Amino acid sequence: MAHFPNVPKIEYEGPTSKNPLAFKHYNPDEIVEGQTMRDFLRFAVCYWHTFRGTGTDPFGSATLQRPWDDGSESVENAVNRVDAAFEFIEKLGAPFYCFHDRDVAPEGATLAESQKNFATVASKLKEAQQRTGIKLLWGTANLFSHPRYMHGAATSPNADVFAFAAAQVKQAIEITHELGGENYVFWGGREGYHNLYNTDMKRELDHLARFMHMANDHAKSIGFTGQFLFEPKPKEPTKHQYDFDAAACLNFIRSYGLEDVVKLNIETNHATLAGHTMMHELEYARMQGYLGSIDANTGDLLLGWDTDQFPTDIYLTTQCMLVILKQGGLAPGGTNFDAKVRRESFEPVDLFHAHIGGMDAFARGTRIAAAIRADGVLDNFVAERYASYNDGIGKKIENGAASFAELESYMLEKGTPNGIQSGRQEYLENVINDYL
């Protein structure tokens, strides 16, 4: 049974095409800096928003039409949903998908029932992957929706909740491994606090680190060699989350000996909520050697919450790709569309329009960033701006060969700094505009 009978396979038709169900800019076979766009961008469709989203918000009920879904939390409905999901992903031409355990399979009355449900649906996912060639970019466990996690999961003050979360993650890693997942993500949706009056912050962070080491130990024991990823997010739903931003995550990673265990999965909307740009979060992670993967979305800057809209801003995607190209790509990570259609875009075909727009936007950003890099306009400017550190006193500073006393003598003799140059911010913004 076809779930999208009126939608053909989405093909690249070029920028002059007027077909709304075609790529104008994403040509998967186009070579950019030695890689195809397909291999460079490694697009993934998220299961939760795309196939489980209903269009609900704090002020209204479900609006989205999903004919393949009977609205129940039955295992049979979950199994049937897989066919619709893989038909969509296959027609879109995305090579990967991502899921939470509770997205693909319903929660049971007990842990044993939940595990059985997940295993049943995982068998269906495996068959669909083998049939279509679509791969799993990453799996994860939902440790935030159920009431048991109201105080957190790995950071819960209740040891039984910690144990339940461990059992849930254990199976999620095992199924991710069974399905050939290339990464495993930890998003601490409620790993944080609302009030320090009732919180032992150090103990909670110690527990979170213990949880991560246990997860790593189990992954090794079953032969899972995929990449572990933290996903920073500053707030919502907690007042303060321990994975606030890339810097906070890296501080935690280094404080608890997790340097060789986990990298970062950076999301645009989360960067915004932290008061950063996506380019800042990407560059901070990249320069430290911890940029692993990205969630491709955007927020509405007029709204102070996680709206998870599809990325269509070419400035945004260009800035992302300037960093990602500098790193040489994201593999084994990728570009996951952790984004949802607006509740007013309720027809199934809107899922195609949304993903096509996001994929085209990233393709354009990739091409523009590659052109900027090829011309060297930014690299050359930055190199010149810091040229005073290439020799003389600047080189001694960078090499650790200078002292405060020597620098004082140097400036007493010289009198005043010279050679200070303009940052040329407006000029560089104009240069970027020229490429767009």
ZIRARA-V386649 format. One record per residue. N is the residue number from 1. RES is the residue in one letter. SS is DSSP state (~ for helix, > for strand, _ for the rest). Layout:
# ZIRARA-V386649
((N,RES,SS) (N,RES,SS))
This chain:
# ZIRARA-V386649
((1,M,_) (2,A,_) (3,H,_) (4,F,_) (5,P,_) (6,N,_) (7,V,_) (8,P,_) (9,K,_) (10,I,_) (11,E,_) (12,Y,>) (13,E,_) (14,G,_) (15,P,_) (16,T,_) (17,S,_) (18,K,_) (19,N,_) (20,P,_) (21,L,_) (22,A,_) (23,F,>) (24,K,_) (25,H,_) (26,Y,_) (27,N,_) (28,P,_) (29,D,_) (30,E,_) (31,I,>) (32,V,>) (33,E,_) (34,G,_) (35,Q,>) (36,T,>) (37,M,~) (38,R,~) (39,D,~) (40,F,~) (41,L,~) (42,R,_) (43,F,>) (44,A,>) (45,V,>) (46,C,>) (47,Y,~) (48,W,~) (49,H,~) (50,T,~) (51,F,~) (52,R,~) (53,G,_) (54,T,_) (55,G,_) (56,T,_) (57,D,>) (58,P,_) (59,F,_) (60,G,>) (61,S,_) (62,A,_) (63,T,_) (64,L,_) (65,Q,_) (66,R,_) (67,P,_) (68,W,_) (69,D,_) (70,D,_) (71,G,_) (72,S,_) (73,E,_) (74,S,_) (75,V,~) (76,E,~) (77,N,~) (78,A,~) (79,V,~) (80,N,~) (81,R,~) (82,V,~) (83,D,~) (84,A,~) (85,A,~) (86,F,~) (87,E,~) (88,F,~) (89,I,~) (90,E,~) (91,K,~) (92,L,~) (93,G,_) (94,A,_) (95,P,_) (96,F,>) (97,Y,>) (98,C,>) (99,F,>) (100,H,>) (101,D,~) (102,R,~) (103,D,~) (104,V,~) (105,A,_) (106,P,_) (107,E,_) (108,G,_) (109,A,_) (110,T,_) (111,L,~) (112,A,~) (113,E,~) (114,S,~) (115,Q,~) (116,K,~) (117,N,~) (118,F,~) (119,A,~) (120,T,~) (121,V,~) (122,A,~) (123,S,~) (124,K,~) (125,L,~) (126,K,~) (127,E,~) (128,A,~) (129,Q,~) (130,Q,~) (131,R,~) (132,T,~) (133,G,_) (134,I,_) (135,K,>) (136,L,>) (137,L,>) (138,W,>) (139,G,>) (140,T,>) (141,A,_) (142,N,_) (143,L,_) (144,F,_) (145,S,_) (146,H,_) (147,P,~) (148,R,~) (149,Y,~) (150,M,_) (151,H,_) (152,G,_) (153,A,_) (154,A,_) (155,T,_) (156,S,_) (157,P,_) (158,N,_) (159,A,~) (160,D,~) (161,V,~) (162,F,~) (163,A,~) (164,F,~) (165,A,~) (166,A,~) (167,A,~) (168,Q,~) (169,V,~) (170,K,~) (171,Q,~) (172,A,~) (173,I,~) (174,E,~) (175,I,~) (176,T,~) (177,H,~) (178,E,~) (179,L,_) (180,G,_) (181,G,_) (182,E,_) (183,N,>) (184,Y,>) (185,V,>) (186,F,>) (187,W,_) (188,G,_) (189,G,_) (190,R,_) (191,E,_) (192,G,>) (193,Y,>) (194,H,_) (195,N,_) (196,L,~) (197,Y,~) (198,N,~) (199,T,_) (200,D,_) (201,M,~) (202,K,~) (203,R,~) (204,E,~) (205,L,~) (206,D,~) (207,H,~) (208,L,~) (209,A,~) (210,R,~) (211,F,~) (212,M,~) (213,H,~) (214,M,~) (215,A,~) (216,N,~) (217,D,~) (218,H,~) (219,A,~) (220,K,~) (221,S,~) (222,I,~) (223,G,_) (224,F,_) (225,T,_) (226,G,_) (227,Q,>) (228,F,>) (229,L,>) (230,F,>) (231,E,_) (232,P,_) (233,K,_) (234,P,_) (235,K,_) (236,E,_) (237,P,_) (238,T,_) (239,K,_) (240,H,>) (241,Q,>) (242,Y,_) (243,D,_) (244,F,_) (245,D,_) (246,A,~) (247,A,~) (248,A,~) (249,C,~) (250,L,~) (251,N,~) (252,F,~) (253,I,~) (254,R,~) (255,S,~) (256,Y,_) (257,G,_) (258,L,_) (259,E,_) (260,D,_) (261,V,_) (262,V,>) (263,K,>) (264,L,>) (265,N,>) (266,I,>) (267,E,>) (268,T,~) (269,N,~) (270,H,~) (271,A,~) (272,T,~) (273,L,~) (274,A,_) (275,G,_) (276,H,_) (277,T,_) (278,M,~) (279,M,~) (280,H,~) (281,E,~) (282,L,~) (283,E,~) (284,Y,~) (285,A,~) (286,R,~) (287,M,~) (288,Q,_) (289,G,_) (290,Y,_) (291,L,>) (292,G,>) (293,S,>) (294,I,>) (295,D,>) (296,A,_) (297,N,_) (298,T,>) (299,G,_) (300,D,_) (301,L,_) (302,L,_) (303,L,_) (304,G,_) (305,W,_) (306,D,_) (307,T,_) (308,D,_) (309,Q,>) (310,F,_) (311,P,_) (312,T,_) (313,D,_) (314,I,~) (315,Y,~) (316,L,~) (317,T,~) (318,T,~) (319,Q,~) (320,C,~) (321,M,~) (322,L,~) (323,V,~) (324,I,~) (325,L,~) (326,K,~) (327,Q,~) (328,G,_) (329,G,_) (330,L,_) (331,A,_) (332,P,_) (333,G,_) (334,G,_) (335,T,>) (336,N,>) (337,F,>) (338,D,_) (339,A,_) (340,K,_) (341,V,_) (342,R,_) (343,R,_) (344,E,_) (345,S,_) (346,F,_) (347,E,_) (348,P,_) (349,V,~) (350,D,~) (351,L,~) (352,F,~) (353,H,~) (354,A,~) (355,H,~) (356,I,~) (357,G,~) (358,G,~) (359,M,~) (360,D,~) (361,A,~) (362,F,~) (363,A,~) (364,R,~) (365,G,~) (366,T,~) (367,R,~) (368,I,~) (369,A,~) (370,A,~) (371,A,~) (372,I,~) (373,R,~) (374,A,~) (375,D,~) (376,G,_) (377,V,~) (378,L,~) (379,D,~) (380,N,~) (381,F,~) (382,V,~) (383,A,~) (384,E,~) (385,R,~) (386,Y,_) (387,A,~) (388,S,~) (389,Y,~) (390,N,_) (391,D,_) (392,G,~) (393,I,~) (394,G,~) (395,K,~) (396,K,~) (397,I,~) (398,E,~) (399,N,_) (400,G,_) (401,A,_) (402,A,_) (403,S,_) (404,F,~) (405,A,~) (406,E,~) (407,L,~) (408,E,~) (409,S,~) (410,Y,~) (411,M,~) (412,L,~) (413,E,~) (414,K,~) (415,G,_) (416,T,_) (417,P,_) (418,N,_) (419,G,_) (420,I,_) (421,Q,_) (422,S,_) (423,G,_) (424,R,_) (425,Q,~) (426,E,~) (427,Y,~) (428,L,~) (429,E,~) (430,N,~) (431,V,~) (432,I,~) (433,N,~) (434,D,~) (435,Y,~) (436,L,_))
